[in-house]
Amino acid sequence: MGVIKENLEVIRERMAAAAIRASRNPDSVKLVAVSKRVPVERIQEAVDAGHFLFGENYLQEAQDKIKKLGPEVTWHFIGHLQSNKAKPASELFQVVETIDRLKLAKNLEKHLAINDNILSILIQVNIGRELQKTGVLPEDAEELLQSIAEFPHLKVKGLMAMPPFLEPEAVRAYFRQMRQMVDELVVKGLLGKDGQPELSMGMSGDYEVAIEEGSTLVRVGTALFGTRQ
Ligand SMILES: *Cc1c(COP(=O)(O)O)cnc(C)c1O
């Protein structure tokens, strides 16, 4: 059995165990396999092992892979998106997880409206208030969601976060704050109107803690594909 297939099985088992520890249905958490800087042949190995959901950070790199891997694969954009790249991003990806400012949302809406296409998005929150990181500040998320609610071609499915890079147990508090934000936004009618809201959080080092705290999408690269070049 190939190493990617083996890693997939281990990750899926750990994800399910974490969900069960938190009294959650294991089916309520999906794995976004982060394939940045992973060659297309290795992504194909994951597809052959039955995995069909991937995340990419760079548009140019993703373009080629998306073309080669065909229509049964679903792609999430998880990198920083420049406003002038809204058009290609909206055409290549099923979900853009990193919407953090109105200008970017406006540009996406403008391009989507031309062909009356709908795009699913997540709002990226800078939960650790880190200067070097993108994402809307927690206190500004509500206003951004209210503005985006006016755009008929953008469907906000939930929130995404990349907390400070710390030991898994130290990140737990940030994961918990994100879950609380989602719950508050649901109460305010800004999230969850078309089904359970998504919460994208947790990476190779801390996805089990993220699931215990309510993640519905874990973004795992290294633990699946090995160390990137
Ligand atoms: C690279 C990346 C990941 C995956 O990180 P690993 O530690 O390799 O699992 C997850 N989310 C984002 C936004 C990334 O850029």
PDBQT file of the ligand as one rigid body, heavy atoms in Angstrom, charges set to zero:
ROOT
HETATM    1  C1  LIG A 301      -0.183  25.014   4.136  1.00  0.00    +0.000 C 
HETATM    2  C2  LIG A 301      -1.493  25.264   4.770  1.00  0.00    +0.000 A 
HETATM    3  C3  LIG A 301      -2.163  24.270   5.508  1.00  0.00    +0.000 A 
HETATM    4  C4  LIG A 301      -1.580  22.886   5.768  1.00  0.00    +0.000 C 
HETATM    5  O1  LIG A 301      -0.523  22.942   6.644  1.00  0.00    +0.000 OA
HETATM    6  P1  LIG A 301       0.183  21.582   7.175  1.00  0.00    +0.000 P 
HETATM    7  O2  LIG A 301       0.842  21.989   8.422  1.00  0.00    +0.000 OA
HETATM    8  O3  LIG A 301       1.122  21.158   6.111  1.00  0.00    +0.000 OA
HETATM    9  O4  LIG A 301      -0.888  20.579   7.385  1.00  0.00    +0.000 OA
HETATM   10  C5  LIG A 301      -3.409  24.569   6.023  1.00  0.00    +0.000 A 
HETATM   11  N1  LIG A 301      -3.986  25.767   5.850  1.00  0.00    +0.000 NA
HETATM   12  C6  LIG A 301      -3.392  26.745   5.140  1.00  0.00    +0.000 A 
HETATM   13  C7  LIG A 301      -4.083  28.043   4.978  1.00  0.00    +0.000 C 
HETATM   14  C8  LIG A 301      -2.131  26.527   4.593  1.00  0.00    +0.000 A 
HETATM   15  O5  LIG A 301      -1.535  27.528   3.927  1.00  0.00    +0.000 OA
ENDROOT
TORSDOF 0
